[in-house]
Amino acid sequence: MLVVAAQCKAMEDLLELESAANSLVAVLADPEIGDCAPGLPDGRSLLLGRVDADEIWTAVRSAIEHAAANGAALIMAFLGHGLVSGEHATLHLMGWQSTEGVAVSAVNIKDLLGKAANQLGVRGVIAIIDTCNAAAAHPSIEELTTGARSGRTRIDLLMASAVQQSAYDLDFSKGLAKLLRGGVPAGGERLGVGVLTEGLRAEAATRRVIASSYDGDSSPPELWLARNRQAGGCATSAVGQRGTDELATGLLGLFPDREFPRIWTAAALHNLQREIGGLPATPAQVRVARSLDSLLLARQTVTFLHSFMPAGLNTPALRRAMATVGARSRRPLDGARDAVESIALNHPVEDGSCRSALARFVVALAEDTGCDLEATELRSWALGIDALIPYNDAVLRARETSRERRLRLVVRLDSPAGDWPESLTAWLLLDGAIHDHAVFTQCAASQAGAEAKLIEAVEWAEAMAEELDLRLQRIEVAVPSRIMLQWAPEAAINGTRLGVQYDVRTRWSIRLDPPAGMRWINKHAQARLSVIAAHDSGSSPITWLADHEVRPYERLRDELQNGRLVKPIGLLDCPRGDPELLDLLLSYAPILLWPDATDWSAEHCAQVVKRWNDLPAGFLAAYRARWAGNHSDPMADVRAIWDDDEWLAFCTGVKRHSHASPRRNR
């Protein structure tokens, strides 16, 4: 699918162009309706606004070649200002720089459609033309029958106007999108041009529609534009399993003696919403009304995600975005719809509706997948679900968080023997690159001495953060295993505990300078993180090991070396006084948890699994809550080393900067 929606600076601005184009893209990309893949090799399916004629021509040619390479049918839509020229009335689409009445400044749509229909490998062409003079886009019969395919091709056209006839306000495109979204009664499971023409002509705004079909190819299947949402035999549903279950429960309380469909179409949902809206506001009515509103908003959001960022819809990305809004799923995610419905149906009550949660989720997902948060498509989606302000708030917060994440302070306790050090080395990173580094000497070899120098390092970094007009938020403290078993860096006091003001993470110092024979550990950890990210979300994310399972070390080492322990590892017994065990496990496991308490119970393990998607940030949140006087959260009893790709990349690259002379504390 490729939708071209062009403005022309020489003509009147088309105010409905953006919404009409986005409506078409959304419905054609919806896996339950049009099920179209993006028409361009780079993943785009829409050219919108100030696009020049040359850009349009190049993009359409690319879409034709892309469809041919994939043996696909090609659906194209052209929205904008159209002009006709020549003895045989040829339609030209005007681009941004086109001149009124000058055909060579515009795009010859008839010629491009002829090329598409005659391209070997293309399984047929459907064109939607919403311009004035739209019917002048049809290639001639001579061109179709004498081209490269000798007539063995298919092309269907839906056109908003005849030659020398105007089209108004993009009513044709908007009407077509609405018809496809609602479906056609008795229209069969798949909607072709003929059925859609009848449906469009039934609406006053689109009665001028003109349709044309040429079929010179006897091979199946016939061309179709969309699945019919009202087909009796259609097995698709407008809601997922979560939504279906919620509706069934709510409706049973409201209508205990009434049967409802097993598969919900969009039309059935809207009809039910109107019916529910006319009932008295009882608790059962309020529950169903809220569920319906949430599910319809979720459906729009899923459709948008499938069209705007199809490549970014993978389980790890969805779970990360869910975690930003405090949502989690105990069962495996069944795609984007499952994730979005989970958020929509479980949003905070104080929000009033799910719009704010959906906005935060979409922004997090877009940022995770590298999308421009100012993209027109994103704002159109937000406007479409009446969530522009929540969306703007989410973007603002994302930018603030991004600004906070630009600086990182890494501090290493310099202790080759693994004891309390006599110096600390600090690196300040700006956007992942080392901005400056320093060595803090004359450190008393004790916990108090290390904490004093750690605070000096923080003050050193804060001074540079002020110069850069940035905020220091992230601090990583790399310590030997013997020290990490007796010290929590986030608990160091500088007015308040360091972890109250900063996001403090404990790291394993060996990764910064692995000794001979251990140079493989960081590369192994990176590979292990990839395996962990792809784990089956239906199984436990962690392997728990009791004390008798880690001893003797020879047996444990054998299991690790043979790749038998591939998940994150959690110890059921406190390893205090046993740094050798931690060193062995951390060599193979980039994520390691252990109890920092003697009253460890099954509830601790259950909470770790239940809140896995909130970790590791959830640990610091639990520590902060305990410092504030709340001792009820068992997560505060858990210590963790939780490596990530960013940390491992720093460990790998830090040696390249070792030649630079650090500042030395005096």
C-alpha positions as CSV (number, residue, x, y, z in Angstrom):
1,M,0.0,0.0,0.0
2,L,1.1,3.5,-0.8
3,V,-1.0,6.5,-0.1
4,V,0.0,9.8,-1.7
5,A,-1.7,12.9,-0.3
6,A,-0.2,16.1,-1.7
7,Q,-0.8,19.8,-1.1
8,C,-0.1,22.3,-3.8
9,K,1.1,25.8,-2.9
10,A,-0.5,27.3,-6.0
11,M,-4.0,25.9,-5.1
12,E,-6.3,26.1,-2.1
13,D,-5.1,24.3,1.0
14,L,-6.9,21.0,1.5
15,L,-7.9,21.1,5.2
16,E,-9.1,17.5,5.4
17,L,-6.1,16.0,3.5
18,E,-4.1,14.8,6.5
19,S,-7.1,13.2,8.4
20,A,-8.4,11.6,5.2
21,A,-5.0,10.2,4.3
22,N,-4.3,8.9,7.8
23,S,-7.8,7.3,7.9
24,L,-7.1,5.4,4.7
25,V,-3.6,4.3,5.8
26,A,-4.9,3.1,9.2
27,V,-7.8,1.0,7.7
28,L,-5.7,-0.5,4.9
29,A,-2.9,-1.4,7.3
30,D,-5.3,-2.9,9.9
31,P,-4.5,-6.6,9.9
32,E,-8.2,-7.4,10.4
33,I,-9.3,-5.2,7.4
34,G,-6.8,-4.3,4.6
35,D,-3.9,-6.2,6.0
36,C,-1.5,-4.3,3.8
37,A,2.2,-4.1,4.2
38,P,4.0,-0.7,3.6
39,G,4.4,-0.1,-0.2
40,L,8.0,1.4,0.0
41,P,11.1,-0.7,0.7
42,D,12.0,1.7,3.6
43,G,8.8,0.8,5.4
44,R,6.8,3.9,4.5
45,S,3.2,3.8,3.3
46,L,2.3,7.5,3.2
47,L,3.6,10.6,1.4
48,L,1.8,13.6,3.0
49,G,1.7,17.3,2.6
50,R,4.4,19.3,0.8
51,V,5.7,16.6,-1.5
52,D,7.0,17.5,-5.0
53,A,6.0,15.9,-8.2
54,D,9.5,14.3,-8.7
55,E,9.3,12.7,-5.2
56,I,5.8,11.3,-5.9
57,W,6.9,9.9,-9.3
58,T,10.0,8.3,-7.7
59,A,8.1,6.8,-4.8
60,V,5.4,5.3,-7.0
61,R,8.0,3.7,-9.3
62,S,9.7,2.3,-6.2
63,A,6.4,0.9,-4.9
64,I,5.8,-0.8,-8.2
65,E,9.2,-2.4,-8.2
66,H,8.8,-3.4,-4.5
67,A,5.4,-5.1,-5.2
68,A,6.9,-6.9,-8.2
69,A,9.9,-8.1,-6.2
70,N,7.5,-9.5,-3.6
71,G,4.9,-10.9,-6.0
72,A,2.3,-8.7,-4.3
73,A,-0.8,-6.9,-5.4
74,L,-0.3,-3.1,-5.2
75,I,-2.9,-0.8,-3.7
76,M,-2.3,2.9,-4.3
77,A,-4.3,6.0,-3.3
78,F,-3.9,9.5,-4.7
79,L,-5.4,12.4,-2.9
80,G,-5.0,16.1,-3.7
81,H,-5.6,18.5,-6.6
82,G,-6.0,17.0,-10.1
83,L,-5.8,18.6,-13.5
84,V,-6.4,17.1,-16.9
85,S,-4.5,17.6,-20.1
86,G,-4.3,16.3,-23.7
87,E,-6.8,15.2,-26.2
88,H,-7.6,12.0,-24.3
89,A,-8.0,13.7,-20.9
90,T,-5.1,12.5,-18.8
91,L,-5.1,13.0,-15.0
92,H,-2.1,14.7,-13.4
93,L,-1.7,14.9,-9.6
94,M,-0.4,18.3,-8.5
95,G,2.6,18.3,-6.2
96,W,3.8,21.1,-3.9
97,Q,5.6,23.0,-6.7
98,S,3.1,22.2,-9.5
99,T,1.6,25.1,-11.5
100,E,-2.0,25.3,-12.3
101,G,-2.7,24.3,-15.9
102,V,0.9,23.1,-16.5
103,A,0.7,19.3,-16.8
104,V,4.4,18.8,-17.0
105,S,4.8,20.2,-13.5
106,A,2.5,17.5,-12.1
107,V,2.5,13.7,-12.0
108,N,0.9,11.7,-14.8
109,I,-1.2,9.2,-12.9
110,K,-2.6,7.5,-15.9
111,D,0.9,6.7,-17.1
112,L,2.0,5.4,-13.7
113,L,-1.1,3.2,-13.3
114,G,-0.4,1.8,-16.8
115,K,3.2,1.0,-15.8
116,A,2.1,-0.7,-12.6
117,A,-0.5,-2.9,-14.3
118,N,2.0,-4.0,-17.0
119,Q,4.9,-4.6,-14.5
120,L,5.8,-8.3,-14.4
121,G,5.5,-9.7,-10.9
122,V,2.7,-7.4,-9.7
123,R,-0.4,-9.5,-9.0
124,G,-2.8,-6.7,-9.7
125,V,-3.4,-3.0,-9.0
126,I,-6.1,-1.2,-7.1
127,A,-6.1,2.5,-7.3
128,I,-8.1,5.0,-5.2
129,I,-8.3,8.4,-6.8
130,D,-9.7,11.3,-4.7
131,T,-9.1,14.4,-6.9
132,C,-11.1,16.5,-9.3
133,N,-11.3,14.9,-12.7
134,A,-10.4,11.5,-11.1
135,A,-11.9,9.4,-13.9
136,A,-9.1,10.7,-16.2
137,A,-6.7,8.4,-14.4
138,H,-7.8,5.2,-16.1
139,P,-5.2,3.7,-18.5
140,S,-6.5,3.1,-22.0
141,I,-7.6,-0.4,-23.0
142,E,-4.9,-0.2,-25.8
143,E,-2.2,0.3,-23.2
144,L,-3.4,-2.5,-21.0
145,T,-3.8,-5.0,-23.8
146,T,-0.6,-4.2,-25.7
147,G,1.8,-3.6,-22.8
148,A,4.5,-5.9,-21.5
149,R,1.9,-8.4,-20.1
150,S,-0.1,-8.5,-23.3
151,G,-3.3,-7.8,-21.4
152,R,-2.8,-10.6,-18.8
153,T,-3.2,-8.1,-15.9
154,R,-5.8,-6.7,-13.5
155,I,-6.5,-3.2,-12.4
156,D,-9.5,-1.9,-10.4
157,L,-10.1,1.8,-9.9
158,L,-12.3,3.7,-7.4
159,M,-12.6,7.3,-8.4
160,A,-14.2,10.3,-6.7
161,S,-15.3,12.2,-9.8
162,A,-15.8,12.1,-13.5
163,V,-13.7,14.1,-16.0
164,Q,-14.5,17.8,-15.7
165,Q,-16.2,17.1,-12.3
166,S,-15.1,18.3,-8.9
167,A,-14.5,16.4,-5.7
168,Y,-15.1,18.0,-2.4
169,D,-13.4,17.9,1.1
170,L,-12.0,14.4,0.5
171,D,-15.4,13.0,1.3
172,F,-14.7,10.1,-1.0
173,S,-11.6,8.9,1.0
174,K,-13.2,9.5,4.3
175,G,-16.3,7.7,3.2
176,L,-14.3,4.7,1.9
177,A,-12.3,4.4,5.2
178,K,-15.5,4.5,7.2
179,L,-17.1,1.9,5.0
180,L,-14.1,-0.4,5.2
181,R,-14.0,0.0,9.0
182,G,-17.6,-0.9,9.5
183,G,-18.0,-3.5,6.8
184,V,-20.8,-4.2,4.3
185,P,-23.8,-6.3,5.2
186,A,-24.1,-9.4,2.9
187,G,-21.0,-8.3,1.1
188,G,-19.1,-11.5,1.4
189,E,-15.9,-12.1,3.3
190,R,-13.7,-9.9,1.0
191,L,-14.6,-6.6,-0.4
192,G,-13.9,-5.8,-4.0
193,V,-14.5,-2.7,-6.0
194,G,-18.0,-3.7,-7.1
195,V,-19.5,-4.2,-3.6
196,L,-17.7,-1.1,-2.3
197,T,-19.1,1.1,-5.1
198,E,-22.6,0.2,-4.1
199,G,-21.9,0.9,-0.5
200,L,-20.3,4.3,-1.3
201,R,-23.1,5.3,-3.6
202,A,-25.6,4.7,-0.8
203,E,-24.0,7.6,1.1
204,A,-25.0,11.1,0.0
205,A,-21.4,12.5,0.3
206,T,-20.0,9.8,-2.1
207,R,-22.7,9.2,-4.7
208,R,-20.5,10.5,-7.5
209,V,-18.1,7.6,-7.1
210,I,-17.0,6.0,-10.4
211,A,-15.6,2.5,-10.6
212,S,-13.8,0.6,-13.3
213,S,-12.3,-2.9,-13.5
214,Y,-10.1,-4.6,-16.1
215,D,-9.4,-8.3,-15.6
216,G,-7.3,-10.0,-18.3
217,D,-5.8,-12.5,-15.9
218,S,-7.6,-15.8,-15.3
219,S,-5.4,-17.0,-12.4
220,P,-6.8,-16.8,-8.9
221,P,-7.3,-15.0,-6.6
222,E,-9.5,-12.0,-7.6
223,L,-8.5,-8.6,-6.4
224,W,-9.9,-7.4,-3.1
225,L,-9.4,-4.3,-1.0
226,A,-10.3,-5.4,2.5
227,R,-11.8,-8.1,4.6
228,N,-15.5,-7.5,5.4
229,R,-16.0,-6.8,9.1
230,Q,-19.7,-7.8,8.7
231,A,-19.1,-11.1,7.0
232,G,-20.9,-13.9,8.9
233,G,-18.0,-16.4,8.2
234,C,-15.3,-14.0,9.1
235,A,-13.3,-15.3,12.1
236,T,-11.6,-12.0,12.9
237,S,-12.7,-10.0,15.9
238,A,-12.4,-6.3,16.7
239,V,-11.2,-7.1,20.2
240,G,-8.7,-9.6,21.6
241,Q,-9.1,-12.3,24.2
242,R,-8.7,-9.9,27.1
243,G,-11.3,-7.6,25.7
244,T,-13.7,-10.5,24.9
245,D,-13.4,-11.8,28.5
246,E,-13.9,-8.4,30.0
247,L,-17.1,-7.8,27.9
248,A,-18.5,-11.2,28.7
249,T,-18.1,-10.7,32.4
250,G,-19.5,-7.1,32.4
251,L,-22.4,-7.9,30.1
252,L,-23.3,-11.0,32.3
253,G,-23.8,-8.6,35.2
254,L,-25.9,-6.2,33.1
255,F,-27.9,-8.6,30.9
256,P,-27.8,-12.0,32.7
257,D,-30.4,-13.6,30.3
258,R,-29.1,-12.2,27.0
259,E,-26.7,-13.9,24.5
260,F,-24.0,-11.8,22.9
261,P,-21.7,-12.6,19.9
262,R,-18.6,-14.6,20.4
263,I,-16.8,-12.5,17.8
264,W,-17.3,-8.7,18.1
265,T,-17.2,-6.6,15.0
266,A,-16.5,-2.9,15.2
267,A,-20.1,-2.1,14.2
268,A,-21.4,-4.4,17.0
269,L,-19.2,-2.6,19.5
270,H,-20.5,0.8,18.4
271,N,-24.1,-0.4,18.5
272,L,-23.6,-1.8,22.0
273,Q,-22.0,1.5,23.1
274,R,-25.0,3.4,21.9
275,E,-27.4,1.0,23.7
276,I,-25.4,1.1,27.0
277,G,-25.3,4.9,26.9
278,G,-29.0,5.0,27.1
279,L,-29.3,3.0,30.3
280,P,-29.3,4.2,33.9
281,A,-25.9,4.6,35.5
282,T,-25.8,1.5,37.6
283,P,-22.4,0.0,38.7
284,A,-22.9,-2.7,36.0
285,Q,-23.7,-0.1,33.3
286,V,-20.7,2.1,34.3
287,R,-18.3,-1.0,34.1
288,V,-19.5,-2.0,30.6
289,A,-19.5,1.6,29.4
290,R,-15.9,2.1,30.5
291,S,-14.8,-1.2,29.1
292,L,-16.3,-0.3,25.7
293,D,-14.7,3.1,25.6
294,S,-11.4,1.6,26.5
295,L,-11.6,-1.2,23.9
296,L,-12.6,1.1,21.1
297,L,-9.7,3.4,21.9
298,A,-7.4,0.3,22.2
299,R,-8.6,-0.8,18.8
300,Q,-7.7,2.5,17.1
301,T,-4.3,2.5,18.8
302,V,-3.5,-1.1,17.7
303,T,-4.5,-0.2,14.1
304,F,-2.2,2.8,14.2
305,L,0.7,0.9,15.7
306,H,0.5,-1.8,12.9
307,S,0.6,0.9,10.3
308,F,3.1,3.3,11.8
309,M,5.8,1.1,13.4
310,P,5.2,-2.5,12.3
311,A,8.9,-3.3,12.6
312,G,9.0,-2.2,16.3
313,L,6.2,-4.5,17.5
314,N,8.2,-7.2,19.2
315,T,7.6,-8.7,22.7
316,P,10.6,-7.1,24.5
317,A,9.7,-3.6,23.2
318,L,6.1,-4.0,24.1
319,R,6.9,-5.2,27.6
320,R,9.4,-2.3,28.1
321,A,6.7,0.2,27.0
322,M,4.2,-1.5,29.3
323,A,6.6,-1.1,32.2
324,T,6.7,2.7,31.7
325,V,3.0,2.9,32.6
326,G,3.2,0.3,35.4
327,A,1.4,-2.4,33.4
328,R,2.5,-6.0,33.5
329,S,1.2,-9.3,32.1
330,R,1.5,-12.6,33.9
331,R,0.7,-14.5,30.8
332,P,2.4,-14.4,27.4
333,L,1.6,-11.4,25.2
334,D,-0.4,-12.2,22.1
335,G,0.9,-9.3,20.1
336,A,0.4,-5.6,20.2
337,R,-3.4,-5.9,20.7
338,D,-3.0,-7.9,23.8
339,A,-0.6,-5.3,25.3
340,V,-2.7,-2.4,24.4
341,E,-5.9,-3.9,25.7
342,S,-4.1,-4.8,29.0
343,I,-3.2,-1.1,29.4
344,A,-6.6,0.2,28.3
345,L,-8.6,-2.1,30.6
346,N,-6.3,-1.6,33.7
347,H,-5.5,2.1,33.6
348,P,-5.4,4.0,36.9
349,V,-8.9,4.9,38.1
350,E,-7.8,8.5,38.9
351,D,-7.0,9.0,35.2
352,G,-10.7,8.9,34.3
353,S,-10.0,7.1,31.0
354,C,-7.2,5.1,29.4
355,R,-6.1,7.9,27.1
356,S,-3.3,9.1,29.3
357,A,-1.9,5.5,29.8
358,L,-2.2,4.8,26.1
359,A,-0.4,8.1,25.3
360,R,2.5,7.2,27.6
361,F,2.7,3.7,26.2
362,V,2.8,4.8,22.6
363,V,5.4,7.5,23.3
364,A,7.6,5.0,25.1
365,L,7.2,2.5,22.3
366,A,7.9,5.1,19.7
367,E,11.0,6.3,21.5
368,D,12.2,2.8,22.0
369,T,11.9,2.1,18.3
370,G,13.6,5.3,17.2
371,C,10.6,7.1,15.9
372,D,10.4,10.9,15.8
373,L,8.0,12.0,18.6
374,E,7.0,15.0,16.4
375,A,5.9,12.7,13.6
376,T,2.6,13.9,12.0
377,E,1.2,10.3,12.2
378,L,1.7,10.3,16.0
379,R,-0.1,13.6,16.5
380,S,-2.9,12.5,14.2
381,W,-3.4,9.3,16.2
382,A,-3.5,11.4,19.5
383,L,-6.1,13.8,17.9
384,G,-8.1,10.8,16.7
385,I,-8.6,9.4,20.2
386,D,-8.9,12.9,21.8
387,A,-5.6,12.5,23.7
388,L,-3.5,15.4,22.4
389,I,-2.8,16.9,25.8
390,P,-1.9,13.6,27.4
391,Y,0.3,12.9,24.4
392,N,2.0,16.3,24.6
393,D,2.5,15.6,28.4
394,A,4.0,12.2,27.6
395,V,6.4,13.7,25.0
396,L,7.4,16.4,27.5
397,R,8.2,13.8,30.2
398,A,10.0,11.6,27.7
399,R,12.2,14.6,26.7
400,E,12.9,15.4,30.4
401,T,13.8,11.8,31.0
402,S,16.0,11.8,27.9
403,R,17.8,14.9,29.2
404,E,18.3,13.2,32.6
405,R,19.8,10.2,30.8
406,R,22.4,12.1,28.8
407,L,24.8,12.1,31.8
408,R,26.1,9.0,33.6
409,L,28.7,8.9,36.3
410,V,30.7,5.6,36.6
411,V,32.8,5.2,39.7
412,R,35.1,2.2,40.2
413,L,36.7,1.2,43.5
414,D,40.3,0.5,42.5
415,S,41.0,-2.7,44.4
416,P,42.9,-5.4,42.6
417,A,42.9,-7.5,45.7
418,G,39.1,-7.1,46.2
419,D,39.3,-5.2,49.5
420,W,38.5,-1.6,50.4
421,P,40.5,0.6,48.0
422,E,43.0,3.4,48.4
423,S,41.7,5.2,45.3
424,L,38.6,5.5,43.1
425,T,38.4,6.2,39.4
426,A,35.5,8.1,38.0
427,W,34.2,8.6,34.4
428,L,31.6,11.1,33.4
429,L,29.8,10.0,30.2
430,L,27.9,12.4,28.0
431,D,25.6,10.7,25.4
432,G,27.5,7.4,26.0
433,A,30.9,8.9,25.3
434,I,33.5,9.7,28.0
435,H,33.4,13.4,28.7
436,D,36.0,13.5,31.4
437,H,37.5,11.2,34.0
438,A,39.4,11.5,37.3
439,V,41.2,9.5,39.9
440,F,40.4,10.2,43.6
441,T,43.4,9.2,45.7
442,Q,44.3,9.3,49.4
443,C,41.3,7.1,50.2
444,A,41.2,5.5,53.6
445,A,40.9,1.7,53.0
446,S,37.5,1.4,54.7
447,Q,33.8,1.8,54.0
448,A,33.9,5.3,55.4
449,G,36.9,6.2,53.2
450,A,35.2,4.8,50.1
451,E,32.0,6.6,50.8
452,A,33.8,9.9,51.3
453,K,35.6,9.6,48.0
454,L,32.4,8.5,46.3
455,I,30.7,11.7,47.4
456,E,33.7,13.7,46.1
457,A,33.3,12.0,42.7
458,V,29.6,12.9,42.7
459,E,30.4,16.6,43.5
460,W,33.0,16.6,40.8
461,A,30.4,15.3,38.3
462,E,27.8,17.7,39.5
463,A,30.1,20.7,38.9
464,M,30.5,19.6,35.3
465,A,26.8,18.8,34.9
466,E,26.1,22.4,35.9
467,E,28.5,23.7,33.3
468,L,26.8,21.6,30.7
469,D,23.3,22.7,31.9
470,L,22.3,19.1,32.3
471,R,21.1,17.1,35.3
472,L,23.1,14.2,36.7
473,Q,20.7,11.4,37.6
474,R,22.4,8.1,36.9
475,I,25.3,6.8,39.0
476,E,26.9,3.4,38.6
477,V,29.4,2.1,41.2
478,A,31.6,-0.8,40.2
479,V,32.8,-2.8,43.2
480,P,34.6,-6.1,43.8
481,S,32.3,-9.0,44.9
482,R,33.7,-9.1,48.4
483,I,32.6,-5.4,48.9
484,M,29.2,-5.8,47.2
485,L,28.3,-8.5,49.8
486,Q,28.8,-6.0,52.6
487,W,28.0,-2.6,51.2
488,A,25.2,-0.9,49.3
489,P,26.5,2.2,47.5
490,E,23.0,3.8,47.2
491,A,22.9,3.9,51.0
492,A,25.9,6.3,51.3
493,I,24.9,9.6,52.9
494,N,25.4,13.0,51.3
495,G,22.8,15.0,53.2
496,T,20.3,12.2,52.2
497,R,21.1,8.7,51.1
498,L,22.6,8.8,47.6
499,G,19.8,6.6,46.3
500,V,17.2,9.1,47.3
501,Q,18.5,11.7,44.9
502,Y,20.1,9.6,42.2
503,D,19.4,6.4,40.4
504,V,22.3,4.3,41.7
505,R,23.2,0.9,40.3
506,T,25.9,-1.5,41.7
507,R,28.2,-3.0,39.1
508,W,30.8,-5.8,39.1
509,S,34.2,-4.1,38.8
510,I,35.9,-7.1,37.1
511,R,34.0,-6.3,33.9
512,L,36.0,-3.0,33.6
513,D,39.3,-4.8,33.4
514,P,39.0,-8.6,33.1
515,P,42.1,-10.5,34.1
516,A,43.9,-12.9,31.7
517,G,41.8,-15.9,31.1
518,M,38.5,-14.0,31.7
519,R,38.6,-11.6,28.6
520,W,35.6,-13.5,27.3
521,I,33.1,-12.6,30.0
522,N,31.7,-9.3,28.5
523,K,31.1,-10.8,25.1
524,H,29.5,-13.8,26.7
525,A,27.3,-11.5,28.8
526,Q,26.1,-9.6,25.7
527,A,25.1,-12.8,24.0
528,R,23.4,-14.0,27.2
529,L,21.4,-10.8,27.4
530,S,20.0,-11.4,23.9
531,V,18.9,-14.9,24.9
532,I,17.3,-13.5,28.1
533,A,15.4,-10.8,26.0
534,A,13.9,-13.5,23.8
535,H,12.8,-15.8,26.6
536,D,9.3,-17.4,26.6
537,S,7.2,-15.0,28.7
538,G,5.0,-17.9,29.7
539,S,7.8,-19.5,31.7
540,S,9.6,-18.3,34.8
541,P,12.1,-15.6,33.8
542,I,14.7,-16.7,36.4
543,T,16.4,-19.9,37.7
544,W,16.5,-20.2,41.5
545,L,19.4,-22.0,43.1
546,A,19.5,-23.2,46.7
547,D,22.7,-23.5,48.6
548,H,23.1,-27.3,48.0
549,E,22.7,-26.6,44.2
550,V,25.7,-24.3,44.0
551,R,28.1,-26.5,46.0
552,P,30.6,-28.0,45.2
553,Y,31.7,-25.2,42.9
554,E,33.1,-27.7,40.4
555,R,29.6,-29.1,39.6
556,L,28.2,-25.5,39.3
557,R,31.1,-24.5,37.0
558,D,30.5,-27.6,34.9
559,E,26.8,-26.6,34.4
560,L,27.7,-23.0,33.6
561,Q,30.4,-24.0,31.1
562,N,28.0,-26.4,29.4
563,G,25.4,-23.7,28.9
564,R,22.8,-25.4,31.2
565,L,22.0,-22.2,33.2
566,V,20.9,-19.7,30.5
567,K,18.4,-17.6,32.4
568,P,19.1,-15.0,35.1
569,I,20.1,-16.6,38.3
570,G,18.6,-16.0,41.8
571,L,20.2,-17.4,45.0
572,L,17.8,-18.7,47.6
573,D,20.4,-18.4,50.4
574,C,22.4,-15.3,51.4
575,P,26.0,-15.7,50.1
576,R,27.5,-13.3,52.6
577,G,31.1,-14.0,53.1
578,D,31.3,-16.0,49.8
579,P,32.7,-13.7,47.1
580,E,34.1,-16.7,45.2
581,L,30.6,-17.9,44.5
582,L,29.5,-14.4,43.2
583,D,32.6,-14.2,41.0
584,L,31.9,-17.6,39.4
585,L,28.2,-16.8,38.8
586,L,28.8,-13.3,37.5
587,S,31.3,-14.6,35.0
588,Y,28.4,-16.3,33.3
589,A,25.2,-14.5,34.4
590,P,24.7,-10.8,33.6
591,I,21.7,-10.8,35.9
592,L,22.2,-12.2,39.4
593,L,19.9,-11.8,42.5
594,W,20.5,-12.8,46.1
595,P,18.8,-12.2,49.4
596,D,20.1,-9.5,51.7
597,A,18.1,-11.0,54.6
598,T,17.9,-14.2,56.6
599,D,14.1,-14.4,56.6
600,W,13.9,-15.2,52.9
601,S,10.7,-16.8,51.9
602,A,8.7,-18.1,48.9
603,E,7.0,-14.7,48.8
604,H,10.3,-13.0,47.9
605,C,10.6,-15.3,44.9
606,A,7.0,-14.8,43.9
607,Q,7.3,-11.0,44.0
608,V,10.5,-11.1,41.9
609,V,8.7,-13.1,39.2
610,K,5.5,-11.0,39.4
611,R,7.3,-7.7,39.1
612,W,10.0,-8.8,36.7
613,N,9.1,-6.3,34.0
614,D,9.6,-3.4,36.5
615,L,13.1,-4.5,37.3
616,P,15.8,-3.4,38.0
617,A,14.3,0.0,38.7
618,G,11.9,-1.6,41.1
619,F,14.7,-2.5,43.5
620,L,15.7,1.1,44.1
621,A,12.0,2.0,44.4
622,A,11.7,-0.6,47.2
623,Y,14.9,0.6,48.9
624,R,13.5,4.2,48.9
625,A,10.2,3.1,50.3
626,R,12.0,1.3,53.1
627,W,14.1,4.3,53.9
628,A,10.9,6.3,54.1
629,G,9.5,3.9,56.7
630,N,7.5,1.4,54.6
631,H,8.9,-2.0,55.5
632,S,6.2,-4.1,53.8
633,D,7.8,-4.5,50.4
634,P,9.9,-7.7,50.2
635,M,11.8,-6.4,47.2
636,A,13.8,-4.3,49.5
637,D,15.4,-7.6,50.8
638,V,16.8,-8.3,47.3
639,R,20.3,-7.3,46.1
640,A,21.1,-7.5,42.4
641,I,23.7,-7.1,39.7
642,W,21.7,-6.4,36.6
643,D,23.9,-5.7,33.6
644,D,22.6,-4.2,30.3
645,D,24.0,-3.5,26.8
646,E,24.8,0.1,27.7
647,W,27.0,-0.9,30.6
648,L,28.7,-3.7,28.7
649,A,29.5,-1.4,25.8
650,F,31.2,1.0,28.3
651,C,33.2,-1.8,29.8
652,T,34.4,-2.9,26.3
653,G,35.2,0.7,25.2
654,V,36.8,2.2,28.3
655,K,40.2,0.8,27.5
656,R,40.4,2.8,24.3
657,H,40.4,5.9,26.5
658,S,42.9,4.7,29.0
659,H,45.8,6.6,27.2
660,A,44.2,10.0,28.2
661,S,45.6,11.4,31.4
662,P,42.9,11.6,34.1
663,R,42.5,14.4,36.5
664,R,43.9,13.4,39.9
665,N,42.4,14.4,43.2
666,R,44.8,16.3,45.5
